[in-house]
């Protein structure tokens, strides 16, 4: 790799390690809305988390989602369904508003290919 590329990659990793992850935080009862609050996660937290679910009660569907920093639930980015509860994990700032995980995966693959070619 060239010296400028090495410097860029080193600085990117250094900056990423200095700043903590920002995640939406709170509870929502509307399926297409996320909380307006955000929080700075502890340095040990690698993921933002969204846990959502819905139940039918008296002919109505009740929805609730909780947002925040992960504290050990997430092992990798992505979503899992367990019955009526969906748990989603992601690793970029304010990524837990909605989950379209394909973009992060594509950027990861492109970055790895770029690094390996240089």
C-alpha positions, 0 to 999 in steps of 0.5 A: 500500500502507498504511504498516503493510503496507509496514513488514511486507514490508520487515521480512520481507525484512530478516529473511529476508536476515539469517538463513541457510538451514538444511538437513538434512545427511548420507547416508541409506540408508533411503528414508523417513528423513532425516539427523538433522543439520542445517547452516547454509548459506553466505549465497550458498546459496539452496537445500537439496539432496537427491540420491537414487537406487537400484540393484538388486544381487543381487536387492535394491534399494539406496537412498542419498540425500545431503542438504545445502546447494546449491553451484550445482546448483539453479537453481529449486525442484523435482525432476528425474529423470535415470535412477535419480537424482533431484535435488530443490531447495527454498528453505526451512529444513529442506525437504530431508527430503521433497518435496511442492513444491506447498505452497511454490508455492501460498504464493508465488502467494498472497503475490504476489497479496496484494502486487499487490492492496495 
